[in-house]
């Protein structure tokens, strides 16, 4: 995948490999290391092999993601001391996936954020995100 920023890491000069294992990398953008930034401590776990979405990953990649996630949490907890986390995958364009290489978001959350306490359920409960009437939501 010649234009994939997770296959060809040098295509995105702002990203750094922070932790890794045999199957996965934990990547952060330089701005994620800035104290008080919106993304302080945030990063992505990506499989080393190009997989379009989480649904395409092997069981070994899933296990490696799980193992790396716990190392990432220890790293972020020590360096940034967040009070919580949002974790997630965007799979498909409609779900917000813009880079079509599977990537697992690790987003530390802080009690001094304006949206502290607003998790992913906020997205689903927002009136602004109510679907148009269809036969499926009658």
N, CA, C and O atoms as a GROMACS GRO file, in nm:
protein
  552
    1UNK      N    1   0.085  -0.118   0.000
    1UNK     CA    2   0.000   0.000   0.000
    1UNK      C    3   0.090   0.124   0.000
    1UNK      O    4   0.129   0.175   0.105
    2UNK      N    5   0.120   0.170  -0.117
    2UNK     CA    6   0.221   0.276  -0.130
    2UNK      C    7   0.183   0.411  -0.072
    2UNK      O    8   0.273   0.489  -0.040
    3UNK      N    9   0.055   0.444  -0.056
    3UNK     CA   10   0.016   0.573   0.000
    3UNK      C   11  -0.039   0.563   0.142
    3UNK      O   12  -0.094   0.661   0.194
    4UNK      N   13  -0.025   0.448   0.205
    4UNK     CA   14  -0.078   0.428   0.339
    4UNK      C   15   0.022   0.480   0.443
    4UNK      O   16   0.136   0.434   0.448
    5UNK      N   17  -0.022   0.575   0.525
    5UNK     CA   18   0.066   0.635   0.626
    5UNK      C   19   0.100   0.540   0.741
    5UNK      O   20   0.188   0.569   0.821
    6UNK      N   21   0.030   0.427   0.750
    6UNK     CA   22   0.062   0.328   0.852
    6UNK      C   23   0.150   0.215   0.796
    6UNK      O   24   0.216   0.144   0.872
    7UNK      N   25   0.151   0.200   0.665
    7UNK     CA   26   0.242   0.105   0.601
    7UNK      C   27   0.377   0.172   0.572
    7UNK      O   28   0.482   0.110   0.585
    8UNK      N   29   0.371   0.296   0.532
    8UNK     CA   30   0.491   0.377   0.500
    8UNK      C   31   0.496   0.492   0.600
    8UNK      O   32   0.451   0.603   0.570
    9UNK      N   33   0.550   0.465   0.716
    9UNK     CA   34   0.547   0.561   0.827
    9UNK      C   35   0.611   0.695   0.793
    9UNK      O   36   0.573   0.797   0.851
   10UNK      N   37   0.705   0.697   0.703
   10UNK     CA   38   0.774   0.822   0.668
   10UNK      C   39   0.683   0.919   0.592
   10UNK      O   40   0.718   1.036   0.578
   11UNK      N   41   0.568   0.873   0.544
   11UNK     CA   42   0.473   0.961   0.475
   11UNK      C   43   0.412   1.063   0.571
   11UNK      O   44   0.365   1.168   0.528
   12UNK      N   45   0.411   1.032   0.700
   12UNK     CA   46   0.358   1.125   0.803
   12UNK      C   47   0.473   1.158   0.897
   12UNK      O   48   0.501   1.083   0.991
   13UNK      N   49   0.537   1.270   0.872
   13UNK     CA   50   0.658   1.305   0.948
   13UNK      C   51   0.631   1.337   1.094
   13UNK      O   52   0.724   1.337   1.175
   14UNK      N   53   0.508   1.364   1.130
   14UNK     CA   54   0.474   1.400   1.268
   14UNK      C   55   0.448   1.280   1.359
   14UNK      O   56   0.433   1.296   1.480
   15UNK      N   57   0.442   1.157   1.302
   15UNK     CA   58   0.411   1.041   1.385
   15UNK      C   59   0.538   0.968   1.429
   15UNK      O   60   0.639   0.965   1.358
   16UNK      N   61   0.528   0.910   1.548
   16UNK     CA   62   0.639   0.840   1.609
   16UNK      C   63   0.592   0.705   1.659
   16UNK      O   64   0.482   0.692   1.711
   17UNK      N   65   0.677   0.602   1.642
   17UNK     CA   66   0.650   0.472   1.704
   17UNK      C   67   0.693   0.484   1.850
   17UNK      O   68   0.810   0.511   1.879
   18UNK      N   69   0.599   0.466   1.942
   18UNK     CA   70   0.627   0.478   2.085
   18UNK      C   71   0.652   0.341   2.146
   18UNK      O   72   0.748   0.323   2.222
   19UNK      N   73   0.568   0.244   2.113
   19UNK     CA   74   0.579   0.107   2.161
   19UNK      C   75   0.544   0.014   2.047
   19UNK      O   76   0.478   0.054   1.951
   20UNK      N   77   0.590  -0.111   2.056
   20UNK     CA   78   0.557  -0.206   1.950
   20UNK      C   79   0.572  -0.349   2.002
   20UNK      O   80   0.630  -0.373   2.108
   21UNK      N   81   0.519  -0.440   1.924
   21UNK     CA   82   0.541  -0.583   1.945
   21UNK      C   83   0.549  -0.648   1.807
   21UNK      O   84   0.556  -0.578   1.706
   22UNK      N   85   0.548  -0.778   1.802
   22UNK     CA   86   0.568  -0.849   1.676
   22UNK      C   87   0.465  -0.813   1.569
   22UNK      O   88   0.498  -0.808   1.450
   23UNK      N   89   0.341  -0.788   1.610
   23UNK     CA   90   0.233  -0.767   1.513
   23UNK      C   91   0.178  -0.624   1.505
   23UNK      O   92   0.109  -0.590   1.409
   24UNK      N   93   0.208  -0.540   1.605
   24UNK     CA   94   0.144  -0.409   1.611
   24UNK      C   95   0.241  -0.299   1.653
   24UNK      O   96   0.346  -0.325   1.712
   25UNK      N   97   0.201  -0.175   1.621
   25UNK     CA   98   0.274  -0.055   1.660
   25UNK      C   99   0.180   0.037   1.736
   25UNK      O  100   0.061   0.043   1.706
   26UNK      N  101   0.232   0.109   1.835
   26UNK     CA  102   0.158   0.219   1.896
   26UNK      C  103   0.220   0.348   1.845
   26UNK      O  104   0.338   0.374   1.869
   27UNK      N  105   0.141   0.428   1.775
   27UNK     CA  106   0.187   0.551   1.713
   27UNK      C  107   0.124   0.672   1.781
   27UNK      O  108   0.008   0.669   1.821
   28UNK      N  109   0.204   0.777   1.793
   28UNK     CA  110   0.152   0.905   1.841
   28UNK      C  111   0.200   1.014   1.747
   28UNK      O  112   0.309   1.005   1.690
   29UNK      N  113   0.118   1.116   1.731
   29UNK     CA  114   0.160   1.237   1.662
   29UNK      C  115   0.234   1.324   1.761
   29UNK      O  116   0.207   1.317   1.881
   30UNK      N  117   0.327   1.404   1.714
   30UNK     CA  118   0.406   1.491   1.803
   30UNK      C  119   0.317   1.577   1.891
   30UNK      O  120   0.349   1.599   2.008
   31UNK      N  121   0.206   1.627   1.838
   31UNK     CA  122   0.117   1.713   1.916
   31UNK      C  123   0.053   1.640   2.034
   31UNK      O  124   0.007   1.705   2.128
   32UNK      N  125   0.051   1.507   2.031
   32UNK     CA  126  -0.008   1.430   2.141
   32UNK      C  127   0.079   1.435   2.266
   32UNK      O  128   0.033   1.398   2.374
   33UNK      N  129   0.201   1.479   2.254
   33UNK     CA  130   0.291   1.486   2.368
   33UNK      C  131   0.292   1.623   2.433
   33UNK      O  132   0.362   1.644   2.532
   34UNK      N  133   0.214   1.717   2.380
   34UNK     CA  134   0.209   1.852   2.434
   34UNK      C  135   0.113   1.858   2.552
   34UNK      O  136  -0.006   1.828   2.538
   35UNK      N  137   0.164   1.896   2.668
   35UNK     CA  138   0.079   1.907   2.788
   35UNK      C  139  -0.034   2.006   2.762
   35UNK      O  140  -0.012   2.115   2.709
   36UNK      N  141  -0.153   1.965   2.800
   36UNK     CA  142  -0.270   2.051   2.786
   36UNK      C  143  -0.332   2.050   2.647
   36UNK      O  144  -0.436   2.112   2.626
   37UNK      N  145  -0.269   1.979   2.551
   37UNK     CA  146  -0.327   1.975   2.417
   37UNK      C  147  -0.453   1.890   2.417
   37UNK      O  148  -0.474   1.809   2.507
   38UNK      N  149  -0.535   1.910   2.318
   38UNK     CA  150  -0.659   1.834   2.306
   38UNK      C  151  -0.631   1.685   2.295
   38UNK      O  152  -0.712   1.603   2.340
   39UNK      N  153  -0.517   1.648   2.237
   39UNK     CA  154  -0.484   1.508   2.215
   39UNK      C  155  -0.377   1.457   2.311
   39UNK      O  156  -0.313   1.356   2.280
   40UNK      N  157  -0.355   1.520   2.422
   40UNK     CA  158  -0.247   1.482   2.513
   40UNK      C  159  -0.248   1.333   2.545
   40UNK      O  160  -0.340   1.283   2.608
   41UNK      N  161  -0.144   1.264   2.500
   41UNK     CA  162  -0.128   1.121   2.526
   41UNK      C  163  -0.198   1.029   2.427
   41UNK      O  164  -0.175   0.908   2.430
   42UNK      N  165  -0.282   1.083   2.339
   42UNK     CA  166  -0.359   0.999   2.246
   42UNK      C  167  -0.270   0.933   2.142
   42UNK      O  168  -0.163   0.984   2.107
   43UNK      N  169  -0.315   0.819   2.093
   43UNK     CA  170  -0.242   0.750   1.989
   43UNK      C  171  -0.324   0.639   1.928
   43UNK      O  172  -0.443   0.624   1.957
   44UNK      N  173  -0.258   0.562   1.842
   44UNK     CA  174  -0.324   0.456   1.767
   44UNK      C  175  -0.242   0.328   1.776
   44UNK      O  176  -0.119   0.332   1.772
   45UNK      N  177  -0.310   0.217   1.787
   45UNK     CA  178  -0.246   0.088   1.769
   45UNK      C  179  -0.285   0.040   1.630
   45UNK      O  180  -0.403   0.033   1.596
   46UNK      N  181  -0.184   0.008   1.549
   46UNK     CA  182  -0.207  -0.038   1.412
   46UNK      C  183  -0.136  -0.171   1.389
   46UNK      O  184  -0.027  -0.192   1.442
   47UNK      N  185  -0.197  -0.261   1.312
   47UNK     CA  186  -0.124  -0.383   1.276
   47UNK      C  187  -0.010  -0.347   1.180
   47UNK      O  188  -0.024  -0.257   1.098
   48UNK      N  189   0.101  -0.420   1.191
   48UNK     CA  190   0.214  -0.398   1.102
   48UNK      C  191   0.178  -0.432   0.957
   48UNK      O  192   0.226  -0.368   0.863
   49UNK      N  193   0.095  -0.532   0.939
   49UNK     CA  194   0.050  -0.574   0.806
   49UNK      C  195  -0.073  -0.493   0.770
   49UNK      O  196  -0.160  -0.469   0.854
   50UNK      N  197  -0.081  -0.451   0.645
   50UNK     CA  198  -0.197  -0.372   0.601
   50UNK      C  199  -0.325  -0.454   0.612
   50UNK      O  200  -0.338  -0.559   0.548
   51UNK      N  201  -0.417  -0.406   0.691
   51UNK     CA  202  -0.552  -0.462   0.704
   51UNK      C  203  -0.647  -0.344   0.690
   51UNK      O  204  -0.629  -0.242   0.756
   52UNK      N  205  -0.746  -0.357   0.605
   52UNK     CA  206  -0.835  -0.242   0.580
   52UNK      C  207  -0.911  -0.200   0.704
   52UNK      O  208  -0.923  -0.080   0.731
   53UNK      N  209  -0.962  -0.294   0.780
   53UNK     CA  210  -1.037  -0.260   0.901
   53UNK      C  211  -1.012  -0.367   1.007
   53UNK      O  212  -0.946  -0.468   0.981
   54UNK      N  213  -1.065  -0.344   1.124
   54UNK     CA  214  -1.050  -0.439   1.235
   54UNK      C  215  -1.109  -0.576   1.197
   54UNK      O  216  -1.064  -0.678   1.248
   55UNK      N  217  -1.206  -0.577   1.109
   55UNK     CA  218  -1.269  -0.702   1.068
   55UNK      C  219  -1.176  -0.790   0.984
   55UNK      O  220  -1.202  -0.909   0.967
   56UNK      N  221  -1.068  -0.732   0.933
   56UNK     CA  222  -0.974  -0.805   0.849
   56UNK      C  223  -0.852  -0.856   0.925
   56UNK      O  224  -0.766  -0.923   0.868
   57UNK      N  225  -0.844  -0.825   1.053
   57UNK     CA  226  -0.727  -0.862   1.132
   57UNK      C  227  -0.728  -1.010   1.170
   57UNK      O  228  -0.834  -1.071   1.183
   58UNK      N  229  -0.610  -1.066   1.186
   58UNK     CA  230  -0.596  -1.205   1.228
   58UNK      C  231  -0.613  -1.216   1.380
   58UNK      O  232  -0.607  -1.116   1.451
   59UNK      N  233  -0.634  -1.336   1.428
   59UNK     CA  234  -0.646  -1.356   1.573
   59UNK      C  235  -0.514  -1.318   1.642
   59UNK      O  236  -0.516  -1.268   1.754
   60UNK      N  237  -0.401  -1.342   1.578
   60UNK     CA  238  -0.272  -1.303   1.636
   60UNK      C  239  -0.261  -1.151   1.648
   60UNK      O  240  -0.208  -1.100   1.746
   61UNK      N  241  -0.312  -1.079   1.549
   61UNK     CA  242  -0.310  -0.932   1.554
   61UNK      C  243  -0.403  -0.880   1.663
   61UNK      O  244  -0.371  -0.782   1.730
   62UNK      N  245  -0.518  -0.944   1.681
   62UNK     CA  246  -0.609  -0.904   1.788
   62UNK      C  247  -0.543  -0.925   1.924
   62UNK      O  248  -0.549  -0.838   2.010
   63UNK      N  249  -0.480  -1.040   1.943
   63UNK     CA  250  -0.412  -1.068   2.070
   63UNK      C  251  -0.297  -0.971   2.093
   63UNK      O  252  -0.277  -0.924   2.205
   64UNK      N  253  -0.223  -0.941   1.988
   64UNK     CA  254  -0.112  -0.846   1.999
   64UNK      C  255  -0.164  -0.706   2.031
   64UNK      O  256  -0.099  -0.631   2.105
   65UNK      N  257  -0.278  -0.670   1.975
   65UNK     CA  258  -0.340  -0.539   2.006
   65UNK      C  259  -0.377  -0.534   2.154
   65UNK      O  260  -0.350  -0.434   2.221
   66UNK      N  261  -0.437  -0.640   2.204
   66UNK     CA  262  -0.476  -0.647   2.345
   66UNK      C  263  -0.352  -0.633   2.434
   66UNK      O  264  -0.353  -0.555   2.529
   67UNK      N  265  -0.248  -0.709   2.404
   67UNK     CA  266  -0.126  -0.702   2.485
   67UNK      C  267  -0.064  -0.563   2.481
   67UNK      O  268  -0.023  -0.509   2.584
   68UNK      N  269  -0.056  -0.505   2.362
   68UNK     CA  270   0.003  -0.372   2.348
   68UNK      C  271  -0.082  -0.266   2.418
   68UNK      O  272  -0.028  -0.172   2.474
   69UNK      N  273  -0.214  -0.281   2.414
   69UNK     CA  274  -0.303  -0.186   2.480
   69UNK      C  275  -0.268  -0.171   2.628
   69UNK      O  276  -0.267  -0.060   2.681
   70UNK      N  277  -0.240  -0.281   2.695
   70UNK     CA  278  -0.207  -0.274   2.838
   70UNK      C  279  -0.073  -0.206   2.862
   70UNK      O  280  -0.057  -0.136   2.961
   71UNK      N  281   0.022  -0.226   2.774
   71UNK     CA  282   0.150  -0.156   2.783
   71UNK      C  283   0.132  -0.007   2.757
   71UNK      O  284   0.191   0.077   2.824
   72UNK      N  285   0.049   0.025   2.659
   72UNK     CA  286   0.019   0.164   2.626
   72UNK      C  287  -0.046   0.234   2.744
   72UNK      O  288  -0.010   0.347   2.777
   73UNK      N  289  -0.141   0.167   2.808
   73UNK     CA  290  -0.209   0.228   2.924
   73UNK      C  291  -0.108   0.259   3.034
   73UNK      O  292  -0.112   0.368   3.092
   74UNK      N  293  -0.019   0.166   3.064
   74UNK     CA  294   0.082   0.192   3.168
   74UNK      C  295   0.170   0.312   3.129
   74UNK      O  296   0.201   0.397   3.212
   75UNK      N  297   0.208   0.317   3.002
   75UNK     CA  298   0.290   0.427   2.952
   75UNK      C  299   0.218   0.562   2.966
   75UNK      O  300   0.274   0.658   3.019
   76UNK      N  301   0.093   0.568   2.919
   76UNK     CA  302   0.017   0.693   2.924
   76UNK      C  303  -0.014   0.732   3.068
   76UNK      O  304  -0.002   0.849   3.105
   77UNK      N  305  -0.054   0.634   3.150
   77UNK     CA  306  -0.085   0.663   3.292
   77UNK      C  307   0.036   0.726   3.362
   77UNK      O  308   0.020   0.821   3.439
   78UNK      N  309   0.153   0.674   3.335
   78UNK     CA  310   0.275   0.724   3.400
   78UNK      C  311   0.312   0.863   3.349
   78UNK      O  312   0.352   0.949   3.427
   79UNK      N  313   0.298   0.885   3.220
   79UNK     CA  314   0.343   1.010   3.158
   79UNK      C  315   0.240   1.123   3.167
   79UNK      O  316   0.278   1.240   3.179
   80UNK      N  317   0.111   1.090   3.162
   80UNK     CA  318   0.008   1.195   3.151
   80UNK      C  319  -0.099   1.191   3.262
   80UNK      O  320  -0.170   1.290   3.278
   81UNK      N  321  -0.112   1.085   3.335
   81UNK     CA  322  -0.210   1.067   3.443
   81UNK      C  323  -0.354   1.109   3.407
   81UNK      O  324  -0.411   1.196   3.472
   82UNK      N  325  -0.411   1.048   3.302
   82UNK     CA  326  -0.550   1.078   3.269
   82UNK      C  327  -0.644   1.017   3.374
   82UNK      O  328  -0.604   0.929   3.450
   83UNK      N  329  -0.768   1.064   3.375
   83UNK     CA  330  -0.867   1.011   3.467
   83UNK      C  331  -0.959   0.908   3.400
   83UNK      O  332  -1.040   0.845   3.468
   84UNK      N  333  -0.946   0.889   3.270
   84UNK     CA  334  -1.026   0.791   3.197
   84UNK      C  335  -0.977   0.777   3.055
   84UNK      O  336  -0.880   0.841   3.015
   85UNK      N  337  -1.044   0.692   2.980
   85UNK     CA  338  -1.007   0.665   2.841
   85UNK      C  339  -1.130   0.644   2.755
   85UNK      O  340  -1.232   0.593   2.802
   86UNK      N  341  -1.122   0.682   2.629
   86UNK     CA  342  -1.212   0.635   2.525
   86UNK      C  343  -1.126   0.549   2.432
   86UNK      O  344  -1.015   0.586   2.396
   87UNK      N  345  -1.180   0.434   2.395
   87UNK     CA  346  -1.112   0.340   2.306
   87UNK      C  347  -1.204   0.308   2.192
   87UNK      O  348  -1.324   0.293   2.211
   88UNK      N  349  -1.149   0.296   2.070
   88UNK     CA  350  -1.241   0.258   1.964
   88UNK      C  351  -1.182   0.243   1.826
   88UNK      O  352  -1.072   0.290   1.796
   89UNK      N  353  -1.259   0.175   1.745
   89UNK     CA  354  -1.230   0.151   1.604
   89UNK      C  355  -1.334   0.224   1.521
   89UNK      O  356  -1.452   0.224   1.556
   90UNK      N  357  -1.294   0.286   1.412
   90UNK     CA  358  -1.386   0.335   1.310
   90UNK      C  359  -1.368   0.241   1.192
   90UNK      O  360  -1.258   0.229   1.138
   91UNK      N  361  -1.474   0.174   1.152
   91UNK     CA  362  -1.466   0.075   1.043
   91UNK      C  363  -1.561   0.116   0.932
   91UNK      O  364  -1.682   0.105   0.946
   92UNK      N  365  -1.505   0.164   0.823
   92UNK     CA  366  -1.584   0.210   0.710
   92UNK      C  367  -1.600   0.361   0.709
   92UNK      O  368  -1.596   0.426   0.813
   93UNK      N  369  -1.619   0.414   0.591
   93UNK     CA  370  -1.627   0.560   0.573
   93UNK      C  371  -1.742   0.621   0.652
   93UNK      O  372  -1.725   0.727   0.713
   94UNK      N  373  -1.858   0.558   0.652
   94UNK     CA  374  -1.974   0.611   0.723
   94UNK      C  375  -1.948   0.618   0.874
   94UNK      O  376  -2.003   0.702   0.943
   95UNK      N  377  -1.863   0.529   0.923
   95UNK     CA  378  -1.830   0.526   1.065
   95UNK      C  379  -1.715   0.620   1.100
   95UNK      O  380  -1.672   0.626   1.215
   96UNK      N  381  -1.664   0.694   1.002
   96UNK     CA  382  -1.560   0.792   1.028
   96UNK      C  383  -1.419   0.745   0.996
   96UNK      O  384  -1.323   0.815   1.028
   97UNK      N  385  -1.403   0.628   0.934
   97UNK     CA  386  -1.270   0.582   0.898
   97UNK      C  387  -1.223   0.658   0.775
   97UNK      O  388  -1.287   0.655   0.670
   98UNK      N  389  -1.110   0.727   0.788
   98UNK     CA  390  -1.057   0.806   0.677
   98UNK      C  391  -0.927   0.749   0.622
   98UNK      O  392  -0.890   0.776   0.508
   99UNK      N  393  -0.858   0.671   0.704
   99UNK     CA  394  -0.739   0.600   0.660
   99UNK      C  395  -0.775   0.452   0.662
   99UNK      O  396  -0.807   0.397   0.767
  100UNK      N  397  -0.770   0.390   0.547
  100UNK     CA  398  -0.819   0.253   0.536
  100UNK      C  399  -0.710   0.150   0.562
  100UNK      O  400  -0.678   0.064   0.480
  101UNK      N  401  -0.654   0.165   0.681
  101UNK     CA  402  -0.564   0.068   0.744
  101UNK      C  403  -0.616   0.062   0.887
  101UNK      O  404  -0.626   0.166   0.953
  102UNK      N  405  -0.650  -0.056   0.935
  102UNK     CA  406  -0.709  -0.070   1.068
  102UNK      C  407  -0.627   0.008   1.171
  102UNK      O  408  -0.504  -0.001   1.172
  103UNK      N  409  -0.695   0.083   1.256
  103UNK     CA  410  -0.627   0.156   1.363
  103UNK      C  411  -0.722   0.174   1.482
  103UNK      O  412  -0.838   0.214   1.467
  104UNK      N  413  -0.668   0.142   1.599
  104UNK     CA  414  -0.742   0.142   1.725
  104UNK      C  415  -0.706   0.268   1.801
  104UNK      O  416  -0.590   0.288   1.840
  105UNK      N  417  -0.804   0.354   1.823
  105UNK     CA  418  -0.782   0.482   1.891
  105UNK      C  419  -0.774   0.462   2.043
  105UNK      O  420  -0.859   0.396   2.103
  106UNK      N  421  -0.671   0.518   2.103
  106UNK     CA  422  -0.658   0.524   2.249
  106UNK      C  423  -0.658   0.673   2.283
  106UNK      O  424  -0.565   0.746   2.250
  107UNK      N  425  -0.764   0.717   2.350
  107UNK     CA  426  -0.782   0.860   2.378
  107UNK      C  427  -0.794   0.881   2.529
  107UNK      O  428  -0.899   0.854   2.588
  108UNK      N  429  -0.687   0.928   2.592
  108UNK     CA  430  -0.694   0.959   2.735
  108UNK      C  431  -0.791   1.076   2.757
  108UNK      O  432  -0.801   1.166   2.675
  109UNK      N  433  -0.862   1.072   2.869
  109UNK     CA  434  -0.957   1.178   2.902
  109UNK      C  435  -0.920   1.238   3.038
  109UNK      O  436  -0.868   1.169   3.126
  110UNK      N  437  -0.948   1.367   3.053
  110UNK     CA  438  -0.905   1.443   3.169
  110UNK      C  439  -1.025   1.516   3.232
  110UNK      O  440  -1.113   1.565   3.161
  111UNK      N  441  -1.026   1.523   3.364
  111UNK     CA  442  -1.140   1.583   3.432
  111UNK      C  443  -1.152   1.733   3.411
  111UNK      O  444  -1.256   1.790   3.443
  112UNK      N  445  -1.049   1.799   3.358
  112UNK     CA  446  -1.059   1.943   3.334
  112UNK      C  447  -1.099   1.977   3.190
  112UNK      O  448  -1.094   2.093   3.150
  113UNK      N  449  -1.140   1.876   3.112
  113UNK     CA  450  -1.187   1.900   2.975
  113UNK      C  451  -1.327   1.959   2.977
  113UNK      O  452  -1.406   1.927   3.066
  114UNK      N  453  -1.358   2.046   2.881
  114UNK     CA  454  -1.496   2.098   2.872
  114UNK      C  455  -1.600   1.987   2.853
  114UNK      O  456  -1.713   2.000   2.900
  115UNK      N  457  -1.564   1.880   2.785
  115UNK     CA  458  -1.658   1.771   2.761
  115UNK      C  459  -1.631   1.651   2.852
  115UNK      O  460  -1.667   1.538   2.819
  116UNK      N  461  -1.570   1.676   2.966
  116UNK     CA  462  -1.546   1.569   3.063
  116UNK      C  463  -1.678   1.502   3.097
  116UNK      O  464  -1.779   1.569   3.120
  117UNK      N  465  -1.679   1.371   3.101
  117UNK     CA  466  -1.801   1.296   3.131
  117UNK      C  467  -1.883   1.263   3.008
  117UNK      O  468  -1.978   1.186   3.016
  118UNK      N  469  -1.848   1.321   2.894
  118UNK     CA  470  -1.919   1.291   2.769
  118UNK      C  471  -1.841   1.182   2.696
  118UNK      O  472  -1.732   1.206   2.646
  119UNK      N  473  -1.895   1.065   2.692
  119UNK     CA  474  -1.831   0.953   2.626
  119UNK      C  475  -1.889   0.928   2.489
  119UNK      O  476  -1.955   1.015   2.432
  120UNK      N  477  -1.865   0.810   2.437
  120UNK     CA  478  -1.914   0.779   2.302
  120UNK      C  479  -2.066   0.770   2.298
  120UNK      O  480  -2.127   0.789   2.192
  121UNK      N  481  -2.128   0.741   2.411
  121UNK     CA  482  -2.276   0.739   2.413
  121UNK      C  483  -2.333   0.876   2.382
  121UNK      O  484  -2.444   0.886   2.329
  122UNK      N  485  -2.260   0.983   2.414
  122UNK     CA  486  -2.305   1.119   2.384
  122UNK      C  487  -2.331   1.133   2.234
  122UNK      O  488  -2.428   1.197   2.193
  123UNK      N  489  -2.245   1.074   2.152
  123UNK     CA  490  -2.262   1.077   2.007
  123UNK      C  491  -2.393   1.011   1.968
  123UNK      O  492  -2.468   1.064   1.884
  124UNK      N  493  -2.422   0.897   2.027
  124UNK     CA  494  -2.540   0.822   1.988
  124UNK      C  495  -2.669   0.880   2.045
  124UNK      O  496  -2.776   0.858   1.990
  125UNK      N  497  -2.660   0.952   2.154
  125UNK     CA  498  -2.779   1.009   2.215
  125UNK      C  499  -2.806   1.152   2.168
  125UNK      O  500  -2.911   1.208   2.200
  126UNK      N  501  -2.714   1.211   2.093
  126UNK     CA  502  -2.730   1.348   2.047
  126UNK      C  503  -2.847   1.358   1.949
  126UNK      O  504  -2.858   1.278   1.857
  127UNK      N  505  -2.934   1.456   1.970
  127UNK     CA  506  -3.046   1.477   1.880
  127UNK      C  507  -2.997   1.509   1.739
  127UNK      O  508  -3.064   1.479   1.640
  128UNK      N  509  -2.877   1.573   1.730
  128UNK     CA  510  -2.822   1.609   1.600
  128UNK      C  511  -2.788   1.485   1.517
  128UNK      O  512  -2.774   1.494   1.395
  129UNK      N  513  -2.774   1.369   1.582
  129UNK     CA  514  -2.735   1.248   1.510
  129UNK      C  515  -2.852   1.152   1.489
  129UNK      O  516  -2.831   1.036   1.456
  130UNK      N  517  -2.974   1.200   1.508
  130UNK     CA  518  -3.091   1.114   1.487
  130UNK      C  519  -3.108   1.086   1.338
  130UNK      O  520  -3.103   1.177   1.256
  131UNK      N  521  -3.128   0.959   1.305
  131UNK     CA  522  -3.144   0.918   1.167
  131UNK      C  523  -3.278   0.963   1.111
  131UNK      O  524  -3.375   0.982   1.185
  132UNK      N  525  -3.281   0.980   0.980
  132UNK     CA  526  -3.407   1.010   0.914
  132UNK      C  527  -3.496   0.888   0.925
  132UNK      O  528  -3.446   0.777   0.942
  133UNK      N  529  -3.626   0.907   0.917
  133UNK     CA  530  -3.721   0.797   0.929
  133UNK      C  531  -3.699   0.696   0.818
  133UNK      O  532  -3.700   0.730   0.700
  134UNK      N  533  -3.680   0.572   0.857
  134UNK     CA  534  -3.669   0.463   0.760
  134UNK      C  535  -3.752   0.345   0.812
  134UNK      O  536  -3.800   0.348   0.926
  135UNK      N  537  -3.767   0.246   0.731
  135UNK     CA  538  -3.842   0.128   0.774
  135UNK      C  539  -3.770   0.055   0.887
  135UNK      O  540  -3.833  -0.022   0.959
  136UNK      N  541  -3.638   0.078   0.903
  136UNK     CA  542  -3.561   0.008   1.005
  136UNK      C  543  -3.576   0.066   1.144
  136UNK      O  544  -3.554  -0.004   1.243
  137UNK      N  545  -3.612   0.193   1.154
  137UNK     CA  546  -3.626   0.250   1.288
  137UNK      C  547  -3.768   0.294   1.318
  137UNK      O  548  -3.790   0.402   1.373
  138UNK      N  549  -3.862   0.213   1.280
  138UNK     CA  550  -4.004   0.241   1.307
  138UNK      C  551  -4.040   0.198   1.446
  138UNK      O  552  -4.154   0.214   1.488
   0.00000   0.00000   0.00000
